[in-house]
């Protein structure tokens, strides 16, 4: 892995319609998640039906903190109308791209708010996010090591997108799953996003060894036509303690 690779500015791997499965499961108050663009956390905070207390975002890429802090500042500073106007401005996006902090193709998801960025699909959702924005914080470091610092049985939800299926981030997925199980409370949920179909099956088997049971899943296989428009073929796995 590069010493300090770029991160996505906007990314949610097309999981917009999967959030309902998380929200139906009950109270989600304390969350630990991979950082990247922070959109997973921002979407949770934009839902007025959830009573989130705090979301801790973690990443080994220091540039992820730059992304999170910049977006938090934008969300505090601009109204919903102003933010959308800026995001549709080519000049505004070009300024961001010139900083070379983010992947060059990080910005197209703005065209697909319902699928990728639910927190921007309505003024009501965005206003709720503004109200809750300070509930997001960032910690730099390895996902497993930072997670081990949390209290056992203390988390309602853990989000691990592209962690368990990439050796650059995780050499031993079984150890990560063991830590995850220890930190989730009895009603806690583990949400995994993976692009590899073969590793999806492996991850599922490893999770089952740790007594984590599939609650909901959505399998998306590679589609060349969809790929032409920049969409990824991520599969989503939602586990709960067995």
Protein Blocks (a to p, Z undefined) as FASTA:
>chain_A
ZZbacddfbdcehpmmmmmmmmmnoccfbdcddfklommmmmmmmpmkbccfbdcdddfb
fklmmmmmmmmmmmmmpcfklmmmmmmpmklmmmmmmnomacfklmmmmmmmmlmmmmlm
pfklmmmmmmmmmmpccdeddfklmmmmpcehkbfbdcdehklmcfklomblmlmmmmmm
mmpcfkbccddddfbfklmmmmmmmmmmnopacfbdcdddddfklmmnopacddcddddd
ZZ
